[in-house]
Every structure is written in structure tokens, then in C-alpha cells.
Amino acid sequence: FLSMRKGSGHVALADLPANMAKLKRLSDILTEEEISGFLADTYPDTETEIDFEAFLR
């Protein structure tokens, strides 16, 4: 995940589903499509950048 973080400390929502799906604990429970779905419910604009540290908490 550190490689996804930009110099500003933010990460693009569009980058999260594919990278989150690579996490074993998460991929055992959710597919990339399901991850995209719950992120879209919370953040409708996938071009939005969110604070990386806050997201991890």
C-alpha cells in the first residue's frame, strides 16, 4: 500500500480495489468487485483522492 500513496499522502480511490484484493485476509472474504462496490457507496467519485493514513485506520 505504501507504493500507492502519492507524495501528498493521498491515494486515488480508483487504485484501491485492485490493490486491496491482493491482501490475503481481505481477498478471502471479498472480491475486487465487492470492494469496488462498497467504496463506490462511500465515495461515488472514484477520481477522489483520500488521506492514506486515515483510510488505513
Residue pairs with C-beta under 8 A, 6 or more apart in sequence:
1 11
1 19
1 52
1 56
4 11
4 12
4 15
4 16
4 19
4 52
5 11
5 52
6 12
6 49
8 49
9 51
9 52
9 53
10 49
10 50
10 51
10 52
11 49
11 50
11 52
11 55
12 46
12 47
12 48
12 49
13 39
13 43
13 45
13 46
13 47
13 48
13 49
13 50
14 46
14 47
16 35
16 39
16 55
17 32
17 33
17 35
17 36
17 39
18 32
20 26
20 32
20 35
21 27
21 30
21 31
21 32
21 35
26 35
30 38
39 46
40 46
43 50
